[in-house]
Amino acid sequence: MLDYLFEVKHLHRVTIDPDVRNARAVRAYEKSGFRIDGILRHNEKRDDGTYADTQYLSLLEDEWPEVKQRWLNA
């Protein structure tokens, strides 16, 4: 998907927003090349009426070639 977004669609940035409580997913995204941009506090209202933080991670087009090469060599 990232290959398509960067190399076909020519996007500058791809952003994802995993649940901050899902530490394993966040670590996996970081390991795959995404970097943490920040956290928006109480950004998502849950079904039970509580609020949850949203964490944003992104990968930029100039970072993509190195990340892609790491994936290909893994």
PyMOL Python script that loads the backbone (N, CA, C, O; Angstrom):
from pymol import cmd

cmd.read_pdbstr("""\
ATOM      1  N   MET A   1       0.818  -1.182   0.000  1.00  0.00           N
ATOM      2  CA  MET A   1       0.000   0.000   0.000  1.00  0.00           C
ATOM      3  C   MET A   1       0.870   1.258   0.000  1.00  0.00           C
ATOM      4  O   MET A   1       0.599   2.204  -0.739  1.00  0.00           O
ATOM      5  N   LEU A   2       1.920   1.266   0.834  1.00  0.00           N
ATOM      6  CA  LEU A   2       2.797   2.438   0.877  1.00  0.00           C
ATOM      7  C   LEU A   2       3.493   2.656  -0.460  1.00  0.00           C
ATOM      8  O   LEU A   2       3.661   3.792  -0.903  1.00  0.00           O
ATOM      9  N   ASP A   3       3.891   1.577  -1.090  1.00  0.00           N
ATOM     10  CA  ASP A   3       4.515   1.685  -2.409  1.00  0.00           C
ATOM     11  C   ASP A   3       3.559   2.390  -3.373  1.00  0.00           C
ATOM     12  O   ASP A   3       3.971   3.286  -4.110  1.00  0.00           O
ATOM     13  N   TYR A   4       2.324   2.001  -3.372  1.00  0.00           N
ATOM     14  CA  TYR A   4       1.307   2.614  -4.232  1.00  0.00           C
ATOM     15  C   TYR A   4       1.107   4.093  -3.870  1.00  0.00           C
ATOM     16  O   TYR A   4       1.080   4.952  -4.751  1.00  0.00           O
ATOM     17  N   LEU A   5       0.967   4.379  -2.583  1.00  0.00           N
ATOM     18  CA  LEU A   5       0.692   5.750  -2.163  1.00  0.00           C
ATOM     19  C   LEU A   5       1.841   6.702  -2.495  1.00  0.00           C
ATOM     20  O   LEU A   5       1.608   7.829  -2.932  1.00  0.00           O
ATOM     21  N   PHE A   6       3.075   6.252  -2.288  1.00  0.00           N
ATOM     22  CA  PHE A   6       4.214   7.129  -2.554  1.00  0.00           C
ATOM     23  C   PHE A   6       4.630   7.134  -4.028  1.00  0.00           C
ATOM     24  O   PHE A   6       4.945   8.190  -4.577  1.00  0.00           O
ATOM     25  N   GLU A   7       4.634   5.978  -4.661  1.00  0.00           N
ATOM     26  CA  GLU A   7       5.209   5.893  -5.999  1.00  0.00           C
ATOM     27  C   GLU A   7       4.200   6.051  -7.129  1.00  0.00           C
ATOM     28  O   GLU A   7       4.583   6.409  -8.243  1.00  0.00           O
ATOM     29  N   VAL A   8       2.945   5.799  -6.876  1.00  0.00           N
ATOM     30  CA  VAL A   8       1.917   5.971  -7.908  1.00  0.00           C
ATOM     31  C   VAL A   8       1.128   7.261  -7.659  1.00  0.00           C
ATOM     32  O   VAL A   8       0.953   8.078  -8.563  1.00  0.00           O
ATOM     33  N   LYS A   9       0.664   7.426  -6.439  1.00  0.00           N
ATOM     34  CA  LYS A   9      -0.138   8.603  -6.098  1.00  0.00           C
ATOM     35  C   LYS A   9       0.723   9.820  -5.745  1.00  0.00           C
ATOM     36  O   LYS A   9       0.223  10.944  -5.707  1.00  0.00           O
ATOM     37  N   HIS A  10       1.999   9.600  -5.492  1.00  0.00           N
ATOM     38  CA  HIS A  10       2.961  10.670  -5.195  1.00  0.00           C
ATOM     39  C   HIS A  10       2.559  11.514  -3.987  1.00  0.00           C
ATOM     40  O   HIS A  10       2.662  12.741  -4.001  1.00  0.00           O
ATOM     41  N   LEU A  11       2.097  10.824  -2.941  1.00  0.00           N
ATOM     42  CA  LEU A  11       1.774  11.533  -1.710  1.00  0.00           C
ATOM     43  C   LEU A  11       3.047  11.994  -1.014  1.00  0.00           C
ATOM     44  O   LEU A  11       4.103  11.377  -1.155  1.00  0.00           O
ATOM     45  N   HIS A  12       2.939  13.065  -0.275  1.00  0.00           N
ATOM     46  CA  HIS A  12       4.075  13.577   0.498  1.00  0.00           C
ATOM     47  C   HIS A  12       4.144  12.918   1.877  1.00  0.00           C
ATOM     48  O   HIS A  12       5.223  12.751   2.445  1.00  0.00           O
ATOM     49  N   ARG A  13       2.969  12.548   2.407  1.00  0.00           N
ATOM     50  CA  ARG A  13       2.909  12.048   3.779  1.00  0.00           C
ATOM     51  C   ARG A  13       1.789  11.020   3.896  1.00  0.00           C
ATOM     52  O   ARG A  13       0.707  11.194   3.335  1.00  0.00           O
ATOM     53  N   VAL A  14       2.065   9.946   4.635  1.00  0.00           N
ATOM     54  CA  VAL A  14       1.037   8.967   4.988  1.00  0.00           C
ATOM     55  C   VAL A  14       0.939   8.979   6.512  1.00  0.00           C
ATOM     56  O   VAL A  14       1.938   8.805   7.210  1.00  0.00           O
ATOM     57  N   THR A  15      -0.278   9.187   7.017  1.00  0.00           N
ATOM     58  CA  THR A  15      -0.504   9.290   8.454  1.00  0.00           C
ATOM     59  C   THR A  15      -1.449   8.180   8.903  1.00  0.00           C
ATOM     60  O   THR A  15      -2.424   7.866   8.221  1.00  0.00           O
ATOM     61  N   ILE A  16      -1.149   7.598  10.047  1.00  0.00           N
ATOM     62  CA  ILE A  16      -2.001   6.580  10.646  1.00  0.00           C
ATOM     63  C   ILE A  16      -2.303   7.010  12.088  1.00  0.00           C
ATOM     64  O   ILE A  16      -1.564   7.798  12.678  1.00  0.00           O
ATOM     65  N   ASP A  17      -3.391   6.484  12.638  1.00  0.00           N
ATOM     66  CA  ASP A  17      -3.765   6.867  14.006  1.00  0.00           C
ATOM     67  C   ASP A  17      -4.230   5.655  14.813  1.00  0.00           C
ATOM     68  O   ASP A  17      -5.425   5.481  15.055  1.00  0.00           O
ATOM     69  N   PRO A  18      -3.277   4.820  15.225  1.00  0.00           N
ATOM     70  CA  PRO A  18      -3.659   3.653  16.029  1.00  0.00           C
ATOM     71  C   PRO A  18      -4.113   4.072  17.421  1.00  0.00           C
ATOM     72  O   PRO A  18      -3.752   5.141  17.914  1.00  0.00           O
ATOM     73  N   ASP A  19      -4.901   3.219  18.036  1.00  0.00           N
ATOM     74  CA  ASP A  19      -5.352   3.447  19.410  1.00  0.00           C
ATOM     75  C   ASP A  19      -4.116   3.497  20.315  1.00  0.00           C
ATOM     76  O   ASP A  19      -3.280   2.594  20.272  1.00  0.00           O
ATOM     77  N   VAL A  20      -4.000   4.530  21.117  1.00  0.00           N
ATOM     78  CA  VAL A  20      -2.823   4.679  21.984  1.00  0.00           C
ATOM     79  C   VAL A  20      -2.700   3.536  22.991  1.00  0.00           C
ATOM     80  O   VAL A  20      -1.613   3.277  23.505  1.00  0.00           O
ATOM     81  N   ARG A  21      -3.808   2.855  23.272  1.00  0.00           N
ATOM     82  CA  ARG A  21      -3.752   1.728  24.208  1.00  0.00           C
ATOM     83  C   ARG A  21      -3.168   0.485  23.566  1.00  0.00           C
ATOM     84  O   ARG A  21      -2.848  -0.477  24.265  1.00  0.00           O
ATOM     85  N   ASN A  22      -3.022   0.484  22.259  1.00  0.00           N
ATOM     86  CA  ASN A  22      -2.489  -0.667  21.547  1.00  0.00           C
ATOM     87  C   ASN A  22      -0.985  -0.480  21.330  1.00  0.00           C
ATOM     88  O   ASN A  22      -0.530  -0.201  20.220  1.00  0.00           O
ATOM     89  N   ALA A  23      -0.238  -0.640  22.402  1.00  0.00           N
ATOM     90  CA  ALA A  23       1.209  -0.406  22.376  1.00  0.00           C
ATOM     91  C   ALA A  23       1.922  -1.318  21.385  1.00  0.00           C
ATOM     92  O   ALA A  23       2.902  -0.906  20.763  1.00  0.00           O
ATOM     93  N   ARG A  24       1.447  -2.542  21.231  1.00  0.00           N
ATOM     94  CA  ARG A  24       2.092  -3.472  20.280  1.00  0.00           C
ATOM     95  C   ARG A  24       1.975  -2.957  18.857  1.00  0.00           C
ATOM     96  O   ARG A  24       2.930  -3.041  18.084  1.00  0.00           O
ATOM     97  N   ALA A  25       0.813  -2.425  18.506  1.00  0.00           N
ATOM     98  CA  ALA A  25       0.629  -1.885  17.152  1.00  0.00           C
ATOM     99  C   ALA A  25       1.521  -0.672  16.939  1.00  0.00           C
ATOM    100  O   ALA A  25       2.157  -0.539  15.893  1.00  0.00           O
ATOM    101  N   VAL A  26       1.569   0.210  17.926  1.00  0.00           N
ATOM    102  CA  VAL A  26       2.406   1.404  17.806  1.00  0.00           C
ATOM    103  C   VAL A  26       3.865   1.008  17.617  1.00  0.00           C
ATOM    104  O   VAL A  26       4.548   1.573  16.762  1.00  0.00           O
ATOM    105  N   ARG A  27       4.351   0.058  18.390  1.00  0.00           N
ATOM    106  CA  ARG A  27       5.735  -0.414  18.235  1.00  0.00           C
ATOM    107  C   ARG A  27       5.961  -1.007  16.850  1.00  0.00           C
ATOM    108  O   ARG A  27       7.003  -0.778  16.236  1.00  0.00           O
ATOM    109  N   ALA A  28       4.990  -1.766  16.361  1.00  0.00           N
ATOM    110  CA  ALA A  28       5.120  -2.365  15.030  1.00  0.00           C
ATOM    111  C   ALA A  28       5.189  -1.291  13.947  1.00  0.00           C
ATOM    112  O   ALA A  28       5.986  -1.399  13.015  1.00  0.00           O
ATOM    113  N   TYR A  29       4.366  -0.266  14.066  1.00  0.00           N
ATOM    114  CA  TYR A  29       4.402   0.822  13.085  1.00  0.00           C
ATOM    115  C   TYR A  29       5.731   1.564  13.148  1.00  0.00           C
ATOM    116  O   TYR A  29       6.302   1.903  12.111  1.00  0.00           O
ATOM    117  N   GLU A  30       6.226   1.817  14.351  1.00  0.00           N
ATOM    118  CA  GLU A  30       7.526   2.485  14.480  1.00  0.00           C
ATOM    119  C   GLU A  30       8.633   1.621  13.885  1.00  0.00           C
ATOM    120  O   GLU A  30       9.517   2.123  13.190  1.00  0.00           O
ATOM    121  N   LYS A  31       8.579   0.339  14.159  1.00  0.00           N
ATOM    122  CA  LYS A  31       9.590  -0.573  13.624  1.00  0.00           C
ATOM    123  C   LYS A  31       9.548  -0.611  12.097  1.00  0.00           C
ATOM    124  O   LYS A  31      10.573  -0.820  11.449  1.00  0.00           O
ATOM    125  N   SER A  32       8.369  -0.409  11.531  1.00  0.00           N
ATOM    126  CA  SER A  32       8.242  -0.447  10.076  1.00  0.00           C
ATOM    127  C   SER A  32       8.565   0.898   9.425  1.00  0.00           C
ATOM    128  O   SER A  32       8.487   1.018   8.202  1.00  0.00           O
ATOM    129  N   GLY A  33       8.928   1.919  10.221  1.00  0.00           N
ATOM    130  CA  GLY A  33       9.397   3.166   9.638  1.00  0.00           C
ATOM    131  C   GLY A  33       8.582   4.401   9.954  1.00  0.00           C
ATOM    132  O   GLY A  33       9.017   5.514   9.659  1.00  0.00           O
ATOM    133  N   PHE A  34       7.404   4.234  10.549  1.00  0.00           N
ATOM    134  CA  PHE A  34       6.596   5.392  10.906  1.00  0.00           C
ATOM    135  C   PHE A  34       7.193   6.084  12.131  1.00  0.00           C
ATOM    136  O   PHE A  34       7.814   5.445  12.981  1.00  0.00           O
ATOM    137  N   ARG A  35       6.997   7.391  12.204  1.00  0.00           N
ATOM    138  CA  ARG A  35       7.481   8.177  13.344  1.00  0.00           C
ATOM    139  C   ARG A  35       6.297   8.831  14.040  1.00  0.00           C
ATOM    140  O   ARG A  35       5.323   9.226  13.399  1.00  0.00           O
ATOM    141  N   ILE A  36       6.396   8.940  15.361  1.00  0.00           N
ATOM    142  CA  ILE A  36       5.323   9.543  16.136  1.00  0.00           C
ATOM    143  C   ILE A  36       5.307  11.052  15.911  1.00  0.00           C
ATOM    144  O   ILE A  36       6.323  11.729  16.064  1.00  0.00           O
ATOM    145  N   ASP A  37       4.136  11.562  15.544  1.00  0.00           N
ATOM    146  CA  ASP A  37       3.951  13.003  15.369  1.00  0.00           C
ATOM    147  C   ASP A  37       3.394  13.648  16.627  1.00  0.00           C
ATOM    148  O   ASP A  37       3.765  14.773  16.965  1.00  0.00           O
ATOM    149  N   GLY A  38       2.522  12.957  17.313  1.00  0.00           N
ATOM    150  CA  GLY A  38       1.951  13.524  18.523  1.00  0.00           C
ATOM    151  C   GLY A  38       0.681  12.824  18.943  1.00  0.00           C
ATOM    152  O   GLY A  38       0.217  11.885  18.295  1.00  0.00           O
ATOM    153  N   ILE A  39       0.130  13.299  20.039  1.00  0.00           N
ATOM    154  CA  ILE A  39      -1.085  12.732  20.610  1.00  0.00           C
ATOM    155  C   ILE A  39      -2.109  13.848  20.778  1.00  0.00           C
ATOM    156  O   ILE A  39      -1.802  14.921  21.297  1.00  0.00           O
ATOM    157  N   LEU A  40      -3.320  13.576  20.332  1.00  0.00           N
ATOM    158  CA  LEU A  40      -4.438  14.493  20.582  1.00  0.00           C
ATOM    159  C   LEU A  40      -5.222  13.949  21.765  1.00  0.00           C
ATOM    160  O   LEU A  40      -5.777  12.851  21.700  1.00  0.00           O
ATOM    161  N   ARG A  41      -5.265  14.703  22.820  1.00  0.00           N
ATOM    162  CA  ARG A  41      -5.941  14.244  24.032  1.00  0.00           C
ATOM    163  C   ARG A  41      -7.452  14.306  23.862  1.00  0.00           C
ATOM    164  O   ARG A  41      -8.000  15.270  23.328  1.00  0.00           O
ATOM    165  N   HIS A  42      -8.101  13.262  24.324  1.00  0.00           N
ATOM    166  CA  HIS A  42      -9.572  13.154  24.298  1.00  0.00           C
ATOM    167  C   HIS A  42     -10.134  13.469  22.919  1.00  0.00           C
ATOM    168  O   HIS A  42     -11.084  14.239  22.785  1.00  0.00           O
ATOM    169  N   ASN A  43      -9.551  12.879  21.921  1.00  0.00           N
ATOM    170  CA  ASN A  43      -9.945  13.145  20.537  1.00  0.00           C
ATOM    171  C   ASN A  43     -11.058  12.233  20.039  1.00  0.00           C
ATOM    172  O   ASN A  43     -11.718  12.551  19.050  1.00  0.00           O
ATOM    173  N   GLU A  44     -11.272  11.126  20.695  1.00  0.00           N
ATOM    174  CA  GLU A  44     -12.258  10.144  20.229  1.00  0.00           C
ATOM    175  C   GLU A  44     -13.229   9.795  21.355  1.00  0.00           C
ATOM    176  O   GLU A  44     -12.810   9.408  22.446  1.00  0.00           O
ATOM    177  N   LYS A  45     -14.508   9.932  21.088  1.00  0.00           N
ATOM    178  CA  LYS A  45     -15.506   9.556  22.094  1.00  0.00           C
ATOM    179  C   LYS A  45     -15.888   8.095  21.879  1.00  0.00           C
ATOM    180  O   LYS A  45     -16.269   7.692  20.780  1.00  0.00           O
ATOM    181  N   ARG A  46     -15.782   7.328  22.926  1.00  0.00           N
ATOM    182  CA  ARG A  46     -16.092   5.899  22.879  1.00  0.00           C
ATOM    183  C   ARG A  46     -17.584   5.667  23.110  1.00  0.00           C
ATOM    184  O   ARG A  46     -18.309   6.558  23.553  1.00  0.00           O
ATOM    185  N   ASP A  47     -18.018   4.454  22.800  1.00  0.00           N
ATOM    186  CA  ASP A  47     -19.430   4.100  22.977  1.00  0.00           C
ATOM    187  C   ASP A  47     -19.897   4.215  24.426  1.00  0.00           C
ATOM    188  O   ASP A  47     -21.071   4.478  24.687  1.00  0.00           O
ATOM    189  N   ASP A  48     -18.968   4.014  25.367  1.00  0.00           N
ATOM    190  CA  ASP A  48     -19.352   4.085  26.780  1.00  0.00           C
ATOM    191  C   ASP A  48     -19.347   5.519  27.325  1.00  0.00           C
ATOM    192  O   ASP A  48     -19.546   5.728  28.522  1.00  0.00           O
ATOM    193  N   GLY A  49     -19.121   6.500  26.452  1.00  0.00           N
ATOM    194  CA  GLY A  49     -19.156   7.904  26.862  1.00  0.00           C
ATOM    195  C   GLY A  49     -17.819   8.464  27.311  1.00  0.00           C
ATOM    196  O   GLY A  49     -17.696   9.667  27.545  1.00  0.00           O
ATOM    197  N   THR A  50     -16.819   7.608  27.435  1.00  0.00           N
ATOM    198  CA  THR A  50     -15.489   8.094  27.810  1.00  0.00           C
ATOM    199  C   THR A  50     -14.748   8.585  26.570  1.00  0.00           C
ATOM    200  O   THR A  50     -15.130   8.301  25.435  1.00  0.00           O
ATOM    201  N   TYR A  51     -13.695   9.318  26.821  1.00  0.00           N
ATOM    202  CA  TYR A  51     -12.881   9.831  25.715  1.00  0.00           C
ATOM    203  C   TYR A  51     -11.527   9.141  25.697  1.00  0.00           C
ATOM    204  O   TYR A  51     -10.989   8.765  26.738  1.00  0.00           O
ATOM    205  N   ALA A  52     -10.995   8.984  24.508  1.00  0.00           N
ATOM    206  CA  ALA A  52      -9.690   8.343  24.345  1.00  0.00           C
ATOM    207  C   ALA A  52      -8.770   9.264  23.558  1.00  0.00           C
ATOM    208  O   ALA A  52      -9.211  10.046  22.717  1.00  0.00           O
ATOM    209  N   ASP A  53      -7.495   9.152  23.851  1.00  0.00           N
ATOM    210  CA  ASP A  53      -6.493   9.902  23.109  1.00  0.00           C
ATOM    211  C   ASP A  53      -6.268   9.252  21.745  1.00  0.00           C
ATOM    212  O   ASP A  53      -6.492   8.053  21.577  1.00  0.00           O
ATOM    213  N   THR A  54      -5.832  10.037  20.791  1.00  0.00           N
ATOM    214  CA  THR A  54      -5.489   9.539  19.472  1.00  0.00           C
ATOM    215  C   THR A  54      -4.027   9.869  19.214  1.00  0.00           C
ATOM    216  O   THR A  54      -3.596  11.008  19.394  1.00  0.00           O
ATOM    217  N   GLN A  55      -3.278   8.876  18.795  1.00  0.00           N
ATOM    218  CA  GLN A  55      -1.857   9.066  18.499  1.00  0.00           C
ATOM    219  C   GLN A  55      -1.664   9.047  16.993  1.00  0.00           C
ATOM    220  O   GLN A  55      -2.223   8.196  16.301  1.00  0.00           O
ATOM    221  N   TYR A  56      -0.884   9.972  16.493  1.00  0.00           N
ATOM    222  CA  TYR A  56      -0.616  10.039  15.057  1.00  0.00           C
ATOM    223  C   TYR A  56       0.831   9.678  14.775  1.00  0.00           C
ATOM    224  O   TYR A  56       1.754  10.141  15.446  1.00  0.00           O
ATOM    225  N   LEU A  57       1.004   8.836  13.760  1.00  0.00           N
ATOM    226  CA  LEU A  57       2.320   8.486  13.255  1.00  0.00           C
ATOM    227  C   LEU A  57       2.316   8.752  11.759  1.00  0.00           C
ATOM    228  O   LEU A  57       1.279   8.642  11.104  1.00  0.00           O
ATOM    229  N   SER A  58       3.470   9.100  11.224  1.00  0.00           N
ATOM    230  CA  SER A  58       3.519   9.362   9.790  1.00  0.00           C
ATOM    231  C   SER A  58       4.830   8.863   9.190  1.00  0.00           C
ATOM    232  O   SER A  58       5.810   8.590   9.883  1.00  0.00           O
ATOM    233  N   LEU A  59       4.790   8.762   7.875  1.00  0.00           N
ATOM    234  CA  LEU A  59       5.955   8.419   7.071  1.00  0.00           C
ATOM    235  C   LEU A  59       5.960   9.402   5.913  1.00  0.00           C
ATOM    236  O   LEU A  59       4.940   9.588   5.249  1.00  0.00           O
ATOM    237  N   LEU A  60       7.108  10.034   5.667  1.00  0.00           N
ATOM    238  CA  LEU A  60       7.214  11.038   4.621  1.00  0.00           C
ATOM    239  C   LEU A  60       7.837  10.464   3.357  1.00  0.00           C
ATOM    240  O   LEU A  60       8.556   9.466   3.400  1.00  0.00           O
ATOM    241  N   GLU A  61       7.552  11.106   2.242  1.00  0.00           N
ATOM    242  CA  GLU A  61       8.036  10.601   0.953  1.00  0.00           C
ATOM    243  C   GLU A  61       9.553  10.505   0.892  1.00  0.00           C
ATOM    244  O   GLU A  61      10.079   9.587   0.263  1.00  0.00           O
ATOM    245  N   ASP A  62      10.271  11.427   1.529  1.00  0.00           N
ATOM    246  CA  ASP A  62      11.733  11.355   1.481  1.00  0.00           C
ATOM    247  C   ASP A  62      12.290  10.266   2.392  1.00  0.00           C
ATOM    248  O   ASP A  62      13.456   9.894   2.254  1.00  0.00           O
ATOM    249  N   GLU A  63      11.486   9.745   3.322  1.00  0.00           N
ATOM    250  CA  GLU A  63      11.890   8.632   4.177  1.00  0.00           C
ATOM    251  C   GLU A  63      11.580   7.288   3.523  1.00  0.00           C
ATOM    252  O   GLU A  63      12.191   6.274   3.861  1.00  0.00           O
ATOM    253  N   TRP A  64      10.638   7.280   2.597  1.00  0.00           N
ATOM    254  CA  TRP A  64      10.155   6.049   1.995  1.00  0.00           C
ATOM    255  C   TRP A  64      11.246   5.213   1.321  1.00  0.00           C
ATOM    256  O   TRP A  64      11.274   4.004   1.549  1.00  0.00           O
ATOM    257  N   PRO A  65      12.148   5.776   0.504  1.00  0.00           N
ATOM    258  CA  PRO A  65      13.140   4.914  -0.156  1.00  0.00           C
ATOM    259  C   PRO A  65      13.984   4.101   0.826  1.00  0.00           C
ATOM    260  O   PRO A  65      14.244   2.922   0.584  1.00  0.00           O
ATOM    261  N   GLU A  66      14.409   4.710   1.919  1.00  0.00           N
ATOM    262  CA  GLU A  66      15.201   3.983   2.908  1.00  0.00           C
ATOM    263  C   GLU A  66      14.368   2.908   3.609  1.00  0.00           C
ATOM    264  O   GLU A  66      14.835   1.787   3.812  1.00  0.00           O
ATOM    265  N   VAL A  67      13.147   3.254   3.970  1.00  0.00           N
ATOM    266  CA  VAL A  67      12.260   2.291   4.621  1.00  0.00           C
ATOM    267  C   VAL A  67      11.981   1.118   3.687  1.00  0.00           C
ATOM    268  O   VAL A  67      12.035  -0.039   4.103  1.00  0.00           O
ATOM    269  N   LYS A  68      11.684   1.417   2.432  1.00  0.00           N
ATOM    270  CA  LYS A  68      11.407   0.362   1.460  1.00  0.00           C
ATOM    271  C   LYS A  68      12.616  -0.560   1.294  1.00  0.00           C
ATOM    272  O   LYS A  68      12.463  -1.779   1.222  1.00  0.00           O
ATOM    273  N   GLN A  69      13.802   0.014   1.234  1.00  0.00           N
ATOM    274  CA  GLN A  69      15.016  -0.793   1.081  1.00  0.00           C
ATOM    275  C   GLN A  69      15.224  -1.696   2.287  1.00  0.00           C
ATOM    276  O   GLN A  69      15.630  -2.847   2.130  1.00  0.00           O
ATOM    277  N   ARG A  70      14.952  -1.193   3.491  1.00  0.00           N
ATOM    278  CA  ARG A  70      15.071  -2.031   4.691  1.00  0.00           C
ATOM    279  C   ARG A  70      14.119  -3.203   4.608  1.00  0.00           C
ATOM    280  O   ARG A  70      14.488  -4.327   4.950  1.00  0.00           O
ATOM    281  N   TRP A  71      12.863  -2.951   4.144  1.00  0.00           N
ATOM    282  CA  TRP A  71      11.885  -4.022   4.024  1.00  0.00           C
ATOM    283  C   TRP A  71      12.346  -5.058   3.011  1.00  0.00           C
ATOM    284  O   TRP A  71      12.206  -6.258   3.247  1.00  0.00           O
ATOM    285  N   LEU A  72      12.892  -4.614   1.894  1.00  0.00           N
ATOM    286  CA  LEU A  72      13.329  -5.530   0.851  1.00  0.00           C
ATOM    287  C   LEU A  72      14.505  -6.382   1.289  1.00  0.00           C
ATOM    288  O   LEU A  72      14.669  -7.511   0.828  1.00  0.00           O
ATOM    289  N   ASN A  73      15.322  -5.841   2.180  1.00  0.00           N
ATOM    290  CA  ASN A  73      16.508  -6.560   2.659  1.00  0.00           C
ATOM    291  C   ASN A  73      16.222  -7.413   3.887  1.00  0.00           C
ATOM    292  O   ASN A  73      17.094  -8.160   4.333  1.00  0.00           O
ATOM    293  N   ALA A  74      15.025  -7.317   4.436  1.00  0.00           N
ATOM    294  CA  ALA A  74      14.700  -8.067   5.659  1.00  0.00           C
ATOM    295  C   ALA A  74      14.479  -9.528   5.384  1.00  0.00           C
ATOM    296  O   ALA A  74      14.198 -10.294   6.306  1.00  0.00           O
TER     297      ALA A  74
END
""", "prot")
cmd.dss("prot")
cmd.show_as("cartoon", "prot")
cmd.util.cbc("prot")
cmd.orient("prot")
